[in-house]
């Protein structure tokens, strides 16, 4: 399949974990799931999705900031592609893992859970991914690396300091051979201050 076909592949919106198809669960990790999945899985394999890209465009009011002092976390925004990894979860663990992911990712409904194809070295698999809802009040839009770093620098939420989120994500992406230039530019600004 060529890139043009991949980028126009439709995704399936999910309303609840019970909407997932039978069989094993595949979860696409592109941010904190890469370094802290929080669930058991059979294997983790490199993958790419098309039609969405990783970007620091979510005001974090819970995990990495507060409503008074929001941090910034990653979301899958429309356009381009995103390299990350796919976690394979057994059919027996699927319900518990899906419930955990809904609780973790859908705290404020800034994400839209979807099934979409992820392309691995062995072929495509339909994965659960949490895509950014641009209509949600937590959608930050496009920020310069300097603006993003300014918001991240002093923010902290229930899951810890916002800079830790950026550092750990970059470290694990680099371990996978992924150099995210946008995140690296924000890290440069964080380290400069």
Buried (B, 14 or more C-beta within 10 A) or exposed (E): EEEEEBBEBEBEEBEEBEEBEEEBBBBBBBBBBBBBBEBEBEEBBBBBBBBBBBBBBBBBBBBBBBEEBBBBBBBBBEEBBBBBBBBBBEEEBBBEBBEBBBEBBBBBEBBBBBBBBBBBEEEBBBBBBBBBBEEBEBBBEEBEBEBBBBBBBEBBBEBEBBBBBBBBBBEBBEEBEBEBEBBBBBBEBBEEE
